[in-house]
């Protein structure tokens, strides 16, 4: 209905009715929006009109109540009472001579059945003590609920993956210390506890069924005192002497592994770490020198000038840097896929939580996936298992169980971005938009499409400009809903044509674009396609106010009947 069309309805209800005259045509009322619309979880409307001069009885009383009728039900809004200037009752006073303005807002909590509804005004009128019967007056019909087609299920849940590694690397290290300017491997150094541990680890890695030697390294070092040429030669000789000793040991144990080598001529990195961990007085002064100078010779010169400190450095720091380092990298080999799946079925307690969660990726059977997640939750109470169960329930449309699982995951890891994302999407699906916004606000860094989820949230809240910004150039059904509601029909059509996996909702939205652009052929062709893919859309289309102008067409009736 057009704005600016006003009606002396209120005066007529009191004055004209008492004179046995008919009420004016209801189309003269101004209702905004002209067609009711779901915005967020509400259906809001504002009805306006005027009280003409000398029309409202001085002792008249009129109470107007908006009523939304649908599916054999009705929801009553807040009443407003208008009174004449001599009436004793309380209400908004309307002067007899000047008249006045009629304005009334109403708001109803939306339910899907309201898509096929009618908005009425209900009157209680009297003049003095005389009551006047006035019939309910229809002022609007139908609720545009296209925003609810921006479905939460269009936003895929975010997985919290396992950290399973088939091969895990383990390192074992040992040092051999040398005397100043010497590269001789002393026997006492080869019998140290850490050297024996390294040798045992090499033998175990060579013999164990689920272990393998990845590599063996020997690195030679020289402390950063003395000339570069001397230190480089010392580092090389220390590396060679250590590798020769180790090679003899490998040969003795019949281990045929090559030894990788490298050298560090002046171990300034080791020097800095040793200084940081030392108790040497004025060590901060030495560390400052290291930060100020990068040239090795300048560093050494400046440090030697610190005579009060250098004696402690020579005694406590430098000897430990005259060394070679032996490094064993061992591959710890995990169970095969077949072994993992066999144990998952026969004795899952023999699997680690990472192995159980990895097993989920080895099957496409959803019941089997659920059983594995349930076992991981039972044995380890891992939040990822609860999140995985929530995903499966969500995809199956069991929102109650999905919510239970997500909330359990959040009890364990309240700040995990993926679980918060999933919980936010779930609360969109259940129309709890406040909770949805809270959890999506904690989902930064999620592997899910947070912008798309926020776009869906904003669309459901009725903030279509924010939704447009969130969606950007995404080609999804939900993004097209936002464009339709922003009256960007060309953009919506382009988006829907670009949807990667079009479905029934895609076709239904194309039909809405056709309806809004008066393209009858597009309406019928796309509605037919939508209903062929999802028969449930037949009932929706028959009730959808978007197609009101086609409702009486035989072609439309043939599609929705």
N, C-alpha and C positions, 0 to 999 in steps of 0.2 A: 504494500500500500504506500502511496506517495506521501512524503512529508509535506506538512503545511496544509493538509486537508483537515479541517477541524469540524467539530460537531457540537451542537448544543444538546448532547446526549443526556447529560446530567439534568439539565433543566427539563428536557423532554420527559425524562423518567419520572419526574415529580409533577410537572405542570401538565404536559400533554397527556400523560396516562390518565390523570384525573379527569381529563376532558374527553376520554374515550378515543383519543387519536392514536394512530399507530406510531411506533418508534421510528426514528429516522433510519435510513439505510446504513448498516454497519460499515460498509466500505468507506464511509466518510471519516472513520477514525484514522489516526496516524499511529502506526505501530512500528517500532524500531528495535531490531531489524524487521523488515517487512516479512521475511520468512524466518521463522525461529531457527536458531543454530546452536549446536553443541560447541561450547567454548570451555576448554578444560573439562571439568566434570559438571558443568552447570549449563542450564538453558535460561538465558536472561532476556528480558524484553522491557521496553518502556512504551507506555501508551499515553498519548497526549490528546488534548482537546480544549475547548473553551466553554465557559459559561457566558452566554450572551447577556447583554444589558437587560435588566428588568425581566429576568426569566426564572431565577431561582427563588422559590417561595420563601418568604421571610421566616416561616416556622418549619421549613422543609429540612429533612434529615435524610441523607443518602449514604449508605455504606456500600463501597464497591470492592469486591474481592476477585482477584484473578484466579482462574481455575484451569489447570491443564488436564484435559481428558484424553485417555488412551487405553485401549485394550480392556474396556469395561471397568477401568479404574479412574480415579481423579486425584490430583494433588492440588491442595489449596495453598495459595500464596497469602501474603500479608494484606489484610484489608485496610482501606483508607476511608475515613468518614468525612463527609462534607456537610456543613450545617448552614442554614439561613441565619441572617443577622439577628433574628429574635428567638432562635431556637435555644432551648435550655441545655441541650446535650453538648458534649465536648466534640470538637472536630475542627477541620479547617473551614474557616468562615468565608462564605461567598456573599458579597454585598449584592443586594437586590438591584440597585441602580447601576452600579459599575460592572457587575458580572465578575468574572475571574478566569483563571487558568486551571484546567484539569491536567494533572500529571501523576502518573503512577508507574512505579517500577516493580517488576516481579522477578524472582529467581527460583529455579527448581533444580534439585539434584537429578542429574541425568541417569536414566536407565534405557537400555536399548529399545524397549517397547515404545518409547516416546517418538521414535522415528515416524510413526503413524499416529498423529495426535492433533488435537484442536485446542486452541486457547480461547477461553470464554471469560466474560465479565459477569459476575453474579451480583445482583442488587438486593438490598434491603432498604425500602423507601417508605417514608411516612411524612404527613403534614400534620403537625400537632400530634393528636393521638390516632389519627386515621392512617392505617397501614395500606400500602399500595403494592399489589403484586406485579412484579416485573419479570419477564422470562430472562433466562441466561442469554447473553448476546455473544455470538462467535466473532472474534476479531482477527484471528490468524489460525493457520493450520500447518501441520507438519514440522519436523525438526530436521534441518540439514545436519547429518552426522558423519560427513565425509572425513572429518579429522580422525575418527576412530579406525579408518582404513590404514592409517599409519601404525602398523602393528609392531609390537615388540619382537615378535618372532622373525621379523625382517632383519633384526640385528643378531647375528650369530654369537653364541656364548664364547667366552675366551677360555682357552685351555690353560691349565697350570701343569706343564709337562714334567715328565720324570727326568732325573739326572743320571740315568743309567749310562755307563760307559763299558763297552765290551772289554776294552783294554785300559787299565789304570797304570800309570807309571809311578814308580817308587824310586827314590834316590838314596844311595848310601855313600858317605864320603869319609875320607881319612887324609890326614896331613903327615908329611915327613918333614922334619925340621933339619936345617943345615947350619953348620958353623959359618961364621963370617967369611966371605969370599971363597967358600968351599962348595963342591958339588958331589962330595962323597956321601953315599947312603950308609949311614951307621947302622949296625946290626940292632942296636937298642931301639931305633926308630921303627924297624920292621917287625918288632915284637910287641908293639904297643897294643893296648886294648882295642882302640878303634881300627887299627890295621887288621887285627885278627877278626874283628866283626865284619870288615869289608871282604876279607878273603872267604869267610863263611857265607856271606851273602852272594858272592860270585858263584861259589860251588852250588848253593841251593837254587839259584836262578837257572843254572845250567841243567840241574837234575830234576827239579820239581815239574809235575805234570802241567800245572796251570801257570807256570812262570817261564820267562825267556829273557835272555840278556839282550837288551836293546842296544846299548853301547857302553864302552869303557873309555874313560878319558883320563889323561894325565896332563896336568898344567904345571909349568915351571914358573917360579916367581923370584924376583929379587927385590930387596928393600930399596926405598928411594934415596939411599945415601950412596955416594960414589958417582963415577961418570956413567953416561948412558951406554957407551960401548962395553964397558966392563960388566954392567948390570945385564945387558942383553945376552952376553956370552954366558954369564952365570945362570940366567934363567933357562937358556937352551940346554946347558950341560946338566942342570938339575932335572929338567924334564927327561932327558935321554937316560940318565942314570936310574931314575925312578921307573921309567918304562922298561928298561932292561931287567930290573929286579922283578917287576910285575910279570913280564913275559915269561921268565923262568918259572914263576909260580903257576901261571896258566898252563904251561907245557907239562909241568909235573902232574897237574890234575886233568890233563888231556882236554883242555878247553881251547878251542881254536877260534878265538875272537880277536879281531884287529884292535889296536889301541889308537884312539884318536889323540892328537897332541896339540897344544897351544902354549904360548908363553906370555908373561906380562913382565916386561923388563924392569919397570919401576912401579911398584904397587902402591900408587897414591890412594886409590880407592880403599884398599885394605888399611892403609895408614890412617885415613880419615875416620873410618869406622872404629879402629882401635883407640884413637884419641878420644872420640865421643864417648866410648865406654870406659875410659880410664879414670883414675882419681888423681891424675897429675895436676899439680897446682898451676894455674895460669893456662890451662888447656884451651880456654876460650880465645886466648891470644894467638895460639898456634892455629886454631881453626879459622880465625880471622885472616891470617896470612894465606891459608889455602884458598879462601874465597876471593882474596884480592889479587892473587897472582896465578896465572895458568901455566906459565913457562916453568918446566921442571927445574932447570938450573937456578932460576930466580927464587923459586920456592925453597929449594934446599939451602941457598945462601941466606935467605931471610930467617929461616928456622935456626940455622947454626948461629946466627947473630944473637939469638935469644939464649945466651950462655947459661942463665939460671935454670932454664927449662930443658935444654938440649941434653944435659947429663941424664935426666930421667928418661928422655926419649930413647937414648942409646941403650939404656938398661932394660926398660919395660916394654917398649913398642917395637923397635926394629928387629930384635931376634925372632919374634914370631912371624915376621914377614919374609924371612929367609926360608922358603919352603917350596914343596911341591904338593899338589893336591890330586888325589885319586878319586874319581867319581864313577860310580856304577849306576846306570839307569836300567831298572828292571821293569819288564812288562808283566803286569798281573793280568792273566787272561780269564775273562769271565765265562759264564755258562753260555752255551749255544742257544739259539731260539727254541730248538726242539726240546732241549733240557729244561729251559724255563717254563715252557708250556706244559710239559709233562709234570713238573713239580707243582705248577699252579693248580693242576687238577687233582693231583694225588696227595701232595703234602705242602701246601703253600707256606707253612711256617718255616720251611727250609729256604725260603726266598727273602731277600732284603726288601724293604719298602720300594727301593728304586727298581728292583727286578719285577716286583708285582705290578708297579705302575707301567713299566715298560711292556709287560705282558699284555696290557690293555691294547697297545698299538699293534699287536700281532693277530688280532681277530677283528672281523667286521660284524660279528654277531652281538647285537646290543644286549641280549640277556647275559651272554658270557662276559661282556665288558662290565655290566652292572655287578655280576658276582665277584669279579676281580676287584673292583673298587670297594665293594662291601667287605671283602676279606682284608684289604689294605687298611680300611678304616678300623676294622675289628682288631687287627694285630698291632697296628702302629698309630692309630688315631691321627693320621696325617691329613692335614687340611686339603691337600690336593685330591685325596680320595673322596672326601666329602664334596668338593667342588665338581669332580667328575660325575658323581652320582647326580648332583644338582643339574648338570648339563643334560644328562640323559632324561631325567624327569621333565625338564623344561621342554626338550624337543618332542617329548611324548604328550605335551599339553597338561601334565600333572603339576600344576603350579604350586599346590599346597606342599607336596613332597619336595619339589625343587627348592622352595623357600626354606623348608626345614633343613635341608642339606647345606644351602648357602649360609644360613645363619650359624650352623654348627661349624662350618669352615671359618667363619669370621670370629667365632669365639676363640679359635686357635690362632689365627693370623688376622687380626682386625684391620690391618693396614695393607693387606695384599691388594694391589690394584686390579688384578684380574677377577678376584672373587667379588670385590666391590662393584666392578663393572657388571658382572653377571647378576648380582643382587639388584643393581639399579635397573637393568633391563627387565628383570622379573617384576619389580614393583611398577614399572610402566605397564606391563601386561595385566597386572591386577588393579590398575587405576589408583595406586597409592603414590601419587606424583610427588608428594613431599619427601617420602622416603627414597623414591627414585632419585630425586635431585641430590639428596644427602650422599647417597652411595656413589653416584657418578662424580660427585665432587671430590671423592677420595680415590678416583680411578686413574689419575694421571700416570702415564707409563704403561697402561694396560696393552696387551696384545690385541684386544678387541678394538673395534672401530668406535672410539669414544665420540668423535664428532657426529657420526651417524646416530648414535644412541641419544646424544643431546638434541639432535635435530628432531628425533621422534618425541622426546620429552617436551620440547618447546611447542611442537605441533599439537600435542595432546593438551598442553596448558593454554593454547590459543595465542601464543606469542609467535606469530608467523614470520615476522621479520628476523627474530633471533634464530628461528628454525632455518630460514633461508641462508643466513650466514654460516650456521653450523654445517649444513649439507654441502655448501660449495657447489662443485660440479659433479657430485656423485649421481650416478645413474641407477637409482633404485625406486621401487614403488613408493617408499616413504618420502623420498625427495620429491616425487611427482605430486603426492598429496599436498605438500607444502606449497608447491607452485600453483596447484588448482585453487587452494584457499587464498593465495595471493593474487588470483585472477590472471596469472601468467599462463594462459592456455597453450600458447605456441611453445613455451619452454617445457611445459608438462608433456606435451605430445612428443617433443624431441627426446626428453628423458625416458619416457616409456618405451620409445622405439629402441633405445640404447640399453635397456635392462638386459643383463647377460643371461639370466635364466627366467624368462617371462612365465607367469603362471596365471591362475584365474583372477587374482587381484589386479594384475597388470591389465588384463582385458577389461575388467570392470571399470578401472580408472579411465581407460581409453573411452569407454562408453560415456562416462561422466563428462569428459572433455567434449565429446560429441554433443551431449545434451546442452552443455553451456555455450556451445558455439553454433547451435541449431543445425548440426549435421546429422540428420535423421539416419542416413545410411550407416554412419559410424556408430551410432547408438545401437542399432539393431544387430549389426555384424559383430560388434564386440561383446554385447550382452549375450548373444547366442554362444559365442566362444567361451565366455566366462562361466556360463551355466553348464556347458558341456564338461568343463573341467571341474566345477564344484557346484553340485546341484543345490547346495544350501543357499547359493546366491539368488536362486529364483525367488524365494520368499523376500529376501532383502530388496531385490529390485522392484518387486510389486509394491512395496511400502515406501520406497526411497523417494523423497520429495524432489530429488535431483531429476527424476524422470516424470514429474507431475504433468508436464505439457504433452507427454506422449501416452499417458495412462489410458486414454480412450481409444487409441489407435488399435485396429485389429492386429496389426503386425506385432505391436508390443504385447498385446494380450496373449497372442499365440506363443510368445517366447516365455512369459512368466506364469502361464497357467499350467 
